[in-house]
Amino acid sequence: MKSNERKATKAPTFVLRAERALHRAAHNVRVQNRALGLPVIVWQDGKVVEKPA
């Protein structure tokens, strides 16, 4: 390892749990919108964009 490189620090447990919860929530939204045939509305490149179901 070079002298100016640093090891990646391990994220605290609460951060990992929050990431998993957000991932699970996003997955549930995609599944529900697909079932109802609704578009997913996201923020992309500074604009609000509708993604197809």
C-alpha atoms as an extended CHARMM CRD file, in Angstrom:
* protein
*
        53  EXT
         1         1  MET       CA              0.0000000000        0.0000000000        0.0000000000  PROA      1               0.0000000000
         2         2  LYS       CA              1.2670000000        3.4560000000       -0.8260000000  PROA      2               0.0000000000
         3         3  SER       CA              1.8480000000        5.8790000000        1.9880000000  PROA      3               0.0000000000
         4         4  ASN       CA             -0.8620000000        8.3050000000        0.7830000000  PROA      4               0.0000000000
         5         5  GLU       CA             -3.6080000000        5.6500000000        0.4140000000  PROA      5               0.0000000000
         6         6  ARG       CA             -6.0650000000        5.0880000000        3.2440000000  PROA      6               0.0000000000
         7         7  LYS       CA             -8.0700000000        2.0410000000        4.1600000000  PROA      7               0.0000000000
         8         8  ALA       CA            -11.8000000000        2.3420000000        3.6850000000  PROA      8               0.0000000000
         9         9  THR       CA            -13.4280000000        2.8210000000        7.0680000000  PROA      9               0.0000000000
        10        10  LYS       CA            -16.2810000000        0.5120000000        7.9740000000  PROA      10              0.0000000000
        11        11  ALA       CA            -19.6490000000        2.2370000000        8.1570000000  PROA      11              0.0000000000
        12        12  PRO       CA            -21.4380000000        2.2060000000       11.5230000000  PROA      12              0.0000000000
        13        13  THR       CA            -24.2020000000       -0.3440000000       11.9940000000  PROA      13              0.0000000000
        14        14  PHE       CA            -26.9900000000        2.2440000000       11.9320000000  PROA      14              0.0000000000
        15        15  VAL       CA            -25.8060000000        3.4960000000        8.5240000000  PROA      15              0.0000000000
        16        16  LEU       CA            -25.8890000000       -0.0090000000        7.0760000000  PROA      16              0.0000000000
        17        17  ARG       CA            -29.3820000000       -0.5890000000        8.4970000000  PROA      17              0.0000000000
        18        18  ALA       CA            -30.5940000000        2.7390000000        7.0530000000  PROA      18              0.0000000000
        19        19  GLU       CA            -29.1750000000        1.8790000000        3.6200000000  PROA      19              0.0000000000
        20        20  ARG       CA            -30.9140000000       -1.5060000000        3.6700000000  PROA      20              0.0000000000
        21        21  ALA       CA            -34.2030000000        0.1220000000        4.7190000000  PROA      21              0.0000000000
        22        22  LEU       CA            -34.0230000000        2.6850000000        1.8940000000  PROA      22              0.0000000000
        23        23  HSD       CA            -33.1710000000       -0.0300000000       -0.6140000000  PROA      23              0.0000000000
        24        24  ARG       CA            -36.1210000000       -2.1350000000        0.5890000000  PROA      24              0.0000000000
        25        25  ALA       CA            -38.4810000000        0.8840000000        0.4070000000  PROA      25              0.0000000000
        26        26  ALA       CA            -37.3660000000        1.7360000000       -3.1360000000  PROA      26              0.0000000000
        27        27  HSD       CA            -37.8580000000       -1.8770000000       -4.1950000000  PROA      27              0.0000000000
        28        28  ASN       CA            -41.3830000000       -1.8970000000       -2.7340000000  PROA      28              0.0000000000
        29        29  VAL       CA            -42.2590000000        1.3160000000       -4.5830000000  PROA      29              0.0000000000
        30        30  ARG       CA            -41.0420000000       -0.1190000000       -7.8900000000  PROA      30              0.0000000000
        31        31  VAL       CA            -43.0310000000       -3.3270000000       -7.3470000000  PROA      31              0.0000000000
        32        32  GLN       CA            -46.2280000000       -1.4760000000       -6.4190000000  PROA      32              0.0000000000
        33        33  ASN       CA            -45.9620000000        0.9880000000       -9.3150000000  PROA      33              0.0000000000
        34        34  ARG       CA            -45.3380000000       -1.8570000000      -11.7510000000  PROA      34              0.0000000000
        35        35  ALA       CA            -48.3960000000       -3.7240000000      -10.4360000000  PROA      35              0.0000000000
        36        36  LEU       CA            -50.5910000000       -0.6210000000      -10.7920000000  PROA      36              0.0000000000
        37        37  GLY       CA            -49.0860000000        0.4730000000      -14.1150000000  PROA      37              0.0000000000
        38        38  LEU       CA            -47.9660000000        3.8370000000      -12.7210000000  PROA      38              0.0000000000
        39        39  PRO       CA            -44.7610000000        5.6220000000      -13.6990000000  PROA      39              0.0000000000
        40        40  VAL       CA            -41.9910000000        6.1530000000      -11.1630000000  PROA      40              0.0000000000
        41        41  ILE       CA            -41.1780000000        9.8470000000      -10.7720000000  PROA      41              0.0000000000
        42        42  VAL       CA            -37.4970000000       10.5380000000      -10.0840000000  PROA      42              0.0000000000
        43        43  TRP       CA            -35.1000000000       13.4680000000       -9.9360000000  PROA      43              0.0000000000
        44        44  GLN       CA            -32.5340000000       13.1380000000      -12.7460000000  PROA      44              0.0000000000
        45        45  ASP       CA            -30.0120000000       15.7060000000      -13.9810000000  PROA      45              0.0000000000
        46        46  GLY       CA            -31.8120000000       18.5320000000      -12.1680000000  PROA      46              0.0000000000
        47        47  LYS       CA            -35.2160000000       17.6660000000      -13.6330000000  PROA      47              0.0000000000
        48        48  VAL       CA            -38.2460000000       15.6660000000      -12.5680000000  PROA      48              0.0000000000
        49        49  VAL       CA            -38.5740000000       12.6750000000      -14.9100000000  PROA      49              0.0000000000
        50        50  GLU       CA            -41.2560000000        9.9850000000      -15.2250000000  PROA      50              0.0000000000
        51        51  LYS       CA            -39.8610000000        6.4870000000      -15.7140000000  PROA      51              0.0000000000
        52        52  PRO       CA            -42.2630000000        4.0120000000      -17.3160000000  PROA      52              0.0000000000
        53        53  ALA       CA            -43.8340000000        1.3050000000      -15.1790000000  PROA      53              0.0000000000
